[in-house]
Amino acid sequence: MSAVDMNMPILIVDDYKTMLRIIRNLLKQLGFDNVDEATDGSMALQKLRDKSYSLVISDWNMEPMSGLQLLKEVRSDGQLSGLPFVMITAESKTENVVAAKQAGVTNYIVKPFNAATLKTKLSAVIGNF
Amino acid sequence: MTALAQQNDLQARLAEFGRRHPKIDPKDLVDVVEAIMTSADGDLSSVNLKLYAEIEQLAVYIQRAREEIACLRPDEITAEHIPVAGEELEAVVGATEQATNTIMESVETIEGLTSQMPQEVSEQVVDAVTQVYEACGFQDITGQRIKKVVSTLTQIEEKVHALLGAFGQDGQIEAAKARAAKTEKPKTDDPPSDADLLNGPQMTDNAISQDDIDALLASFD
């Protein structure tokens, strides 16, 4: 088991400031403190190109660029294509999950979620911590 | 149009048809039309009568629908009800967001104090704090649902607007008349009833403050 770098830079993306705050707090409880925020896909993409992140956690339903579009941009970008990408979203129809999987999502968490689910899914993505 | 003029018009059209479609003989066309007319001739007058009757019924039906729509006061739906409902929902989103932030701020403070608590207490407090964070997700979820409702309202507004357009100015005038007839209540000095006074929370723009209320109450003394 490779040790997880608890100081890894993480980008969280959501258009609801309260949700950003919730995710940030839960990540802090899990021991991750190095967290940046973006409020839509295009802002996130800009940040991802400006700085190297180890993980993206993104909502889907955002304007002007949605989480799925962001995922597709990330996967088609040579520099970013391997980045772990977790979708945390209220969009939970089967077609959403299928589309996200086809676009290359690493994991998918449906809102509302709890801290235990967040920990389990993140462990599946970056290893146990 | 007189019978002669009709005939001239028909001949001109046939000539034009012949120019455009040189391969078809206009005489053949005349034969076809004549055949149709002959076969329909016997029925024509009774068909006409039935048609007139149906058109008349349709006119009555449209008139009644128009009156009913006017009574529904669709102009009020687009001018008042829907915008007010939209504002109320926006106020809900705003109020829950504000409250959520306040709750989170307080809980963050509590979480910050856990380092000063005995180990056992601290663990329990952190668990409770985590549950509060999780529950605060309601703001995001309800916000998204309300957004959907607002967009549905906007669609209804557009449809009602189109309906008003389809019935023209008359529909709106009738609606205004109906409203005028309805709102003409006899004036009395009776105070408003309990039900009249129930309006729920006011929008911040036009709400009166606690200071205003205190001043108002003091003015009775």
Interface residues (C-beta under 8 A of the other chain):
Chain A: D14 Y16 K17 T18 M19 R21 I22 N25 L26 Q29 N61 A90 K111 P112 F113 N114 A115
Chain B: E97 T100 N101 M104 E108 E111 V126 T130 Y133 E134 C136 G137 F138 Q139 D140 I141 G143 Q144
